[in-house]
Amino acid sequence: MPDKEPDQKPGQESDQESGTADADTGQPSGKDQERAAADLAATVSQLMRRLRVASPQGALTPSQRAVLGRLDTAGPATTAELARAELVRPQSMRVIVARLEELGLVTRSPHPTDGRQVLFSLTEHGDEAIASVRHSKHAWLADAMAHRLTPEEQRALADATLLLKRLVEE
């Protein structure tokens, strides 16, 4: 049995065990934070799956879509840069960009200052593909928000989005 807190009666759960907030700081207990983190992770995973289903580019893997998106927002990049940005091994990234190149979505060009490297960039077809993916995802999400959430819930979601952005910043 865990140690009792100083003013805890026998048989009474501590804040840590019961999942209540700390009376002094108002902070959720560790158990509450773990539960909230698990719920958030599961919900974000479900949302990502729903967004993938809404996308017309069903033949592309999530990793391929991520690379197209990164090239669209950050511009041309080497395989090593893409691997670091997407947190994968360079060997895995080489397979991803090779497939995107086969599909005509990216093209390679010589690196301007390092002849040993190549830069990958989007082709016109790659630009169209990523624009189509984004449009479909955004349209599905906007429709779901408009039809499933009240205006107050939509504002709360916008506020929560700012918090989520802070969580993923490095």
C-alpha positions as CSV (number, residue, x, y, z in Angstrom):
1,M,0.0,0.0,0.0
2,P,1.4,3.5,-0.9
3,D,2.5,5.8,1.9
4,K,-0.2,8.1,3.2
5,E,0.1,11.8,2.9
6,P,0.6,13.6,6.2
7,D,-3.1,14.5,6.7
8,Q,-4.5,11.5,4.9
9,K,-6.9,9.2,6.8
10,P,-6.5,5.4,6.6
11,G,-8.2,3.9,3.5
12,Q,-8.4,7.4,1.8
13,E,-6.7,7.7,-1.6
14,S,-4.1,10.3,-2.2
15,D,-4.5,12.9,-4.9
16,Q,-1.9,10.9,-7.0
17,E,-4.0,7.8,-6.7
18,S,-7.4,9.3,-7.2
19,G,-6.5,11.4,-10.2
20,T,-7.6,14.8,-8.7
21,A,-5.9,18.1,-9.0
22,D,-3.4,19.3,-6.4
23,A,-5.2,21.6,-4.0
24,D,-2.3,24.1,-3.7
25,T,-1.3,24.4,-7.4
26,G,-4.4,23.3,-9.2
27,Q,-2.2,21.1,-11.4
28,P,-3.7,17.8,-12.5
29,S,-2.2,14.8,-10.9
30,G,0.3,12.6,-12.7
31,K,-2.4,10.0,-13.3
32,D,-4.7,12.6,-14.8
33,Q,-1.9,13.9,-17.1
34,E,-1.1,10.4,-18.3
35,R,-4.8,9.7,-19.0
36,A,-5.2,13.0,-20.8
37,A,-2.0,12.3,-22.8
38,A,-3.2,8.9,-23.8
39,D,-6.6,10.3,-24.8
40,L,-5.1,13.1,-26.8
41,A,-2.7,10.7,-28.6
42,A,-5.5,8.3,-29.5
43,T,-7.7,11.2,-30.7
44,V,-5.0,12.7,-32.9
45,S,-4.3,9.3,-34.4
46,Q,-8.0,8.9,-35.2
47,L,-8.1,12.4,-36.7
48,M,-5.1,11.6,-38.9
49,R,-6.7,8.4,-40.1
50,R,-9.9,10.3,-41.0
51,L,-7.9,12.9,-42.9
52,R,-6.0,10.3,-44.8
53,V,-9.2,8.6,-45.8
54,A,-10.5,12.0,-47.0
55,S,-7.5,12.4,-49.3
56,P,-7.7,11.5,-53.0
57,Q,-4.1,10.3,-53.1
58,G,-4.8,7.0,-51.5
59,A,-1.9,5.3,-53.2
60,L,0.6,7.5,-51.3
61,T,1.8,6.4,-47.9
62,P,1.8,8.8,-45.0
63,S,5.6,9.1,-45.2
64,Q,5.4,10.0,-49.0
65,R,2.7,12.6,-48.3
66,A,4.9,14.1,-45.5
67,V,7.8,14.4,-47.9
68,L,5.7,16.0,-50.5
69,G,4.3,18.4,-47.9
70,R,7.8,19.3,-46.6
71,L,9.1,19.9,-50.1
72,D,6.1,22.1,-50.8
73,T,6.6,24.2,-47.6
74,A,10.4,24.2,-47.2
75,G,11.5,23.9,-50.8
76,P,14.1,21.6,-52.4
77,A,16.1,19.4,-50.0
78,T,18.6,16.6,-50.0
79,T,17.8,13.1,-48.9
80,A,19.7,13.7,-45.6
81,E,17.8,16.9,-44.9
82,L,14.5,15.2,-45.5
83,A,15.4,12.2,-43.3
84,R,16.4,14.5,-40.4
85,A,13.2,16.6,-40.8
86,E,11.0,13.5,-40.9
87,L,12.9,11.6,-38.2
88,V,13.7,8.6,-40.4
89,R,17.0,6.9,-41.4
90,P,18.6,8.2,-44.6
91,Q,18.2,4.7,-46.2
92,S,14.5,4.8,-45.5
93,M,14.2,8.3,-47.0
94,R,16.1,7.2,-50.2
95,V,13.4,4.5,-50.7
96,I,10.6,7.1,-50.2
97,V,12.0,9.7,-52.6
98,A,12.8,7.0,-55.2
99,R,9.2,5.9,-55.2
100,L,8.0,9.6,-55.5
101,E,10.4,10.1,-58.4
102,E,9.0,6.9,-60.1
103,L,5.5,8.4,-59.7
104,G,6.7,11.7,-61.3
105,L,6.0,13.7,-58.1
106,V,9.5,14.8,-57.4
107,T,12.6,15.4,-59.5
108,R,16.2,15.5,-58.7
109,S,18.8,18.1,-59.6
110,P,22.5,18.6,-58.8
111,H,23.2,20.4,-55.5
112,P,24.5,23.9,-56.4
113,T,27.5,23.8,-54.0
114,D,28.1,20.1,-53.3
115,G,28.5,17.9,-56.4
116,R,28.2,14.7,-54.3
117,Q,24.6,15.5,-53.3
118,V,21.3,16.0,-55.2
119,L,18.3,18.1,-54.3
120,F,14.8,16.8,-54.6
121,S,11.9,19.2,-55.5
122,L,8.3,18.9,-56.5
123,T,7.3,18.5,-60.1
124,E,4.2,20.2,-61.4
125,H,2.4,16.9,-60.9
126,G,3.7,16.8,-57.3
127,D,2.5,20.3,-56.7
128,E,-0.9,19.4,-57.9
129,A,-1.0,16.2,-55.9
130,I,-0.1,17.9,-52.6
131,A,-2.6,20.7,-53.3
132,S,-5.3,18.2,-53.9
133,V,-4.5,16.3,-50.7
134,R,-4.5,19.4,-48.6
135,H,-7.7,20.7,-50.2
136,S,-9.5,17.4,-49.6
137,K,-8.3,17.2,-46.0
138,H,-9.2,20.8,-45.2
139,A,-12.6,20.5,-46.8
140,W,-13.5,17.4,-44.8
141,L,-12.3,18.9,-41.6
142,A,-14.1,22.3,-42.2
143,D,-17.3,20.4,-43.0
144,A,-17.0,18.2,-39.9
145,M,-16.4,21.2,-37.7
146,A,-19.3,23.2,-39.2
147,H,-21.7,20.4,-38.8
148,R,-20.6,18.6,-35.6
149,L,-19.5,21.5,-33.4
150,T,-21.3,24.5,-32.0
151,P,-19.8,27.9,-32.6
152,E,-18.5,27.9,-29.0
153,E,-16.9,24.5,-29.5
154,Q,-15.3,25.7,-32.7
155,R,-13.8,28.6,-30.8
156,A,-12.6,26.2,-28.1
157,L,-11.0,24.0,-30.8
158,A,-9.2,27.1,-32.3
159,D,-7.8,27.8,-28.8
160,A,-6.8,24.2,-28.4
161,T,-5.0,24.3,-31.7
162,L,-2.7,27.0,-30.4
163,L,-1.9,24.8,-27.5
164,L,-1.2,21.8,-29.7
165,K,1.2,24.0,-31.8
166,R,3.1,24.8,-28.6
167,L,3.4,21.1,-27.8
168,V,5.0,20.2,-31.2
169,E,7.4,23.2,-31.3
170,E,11.0,22.2,-30.8
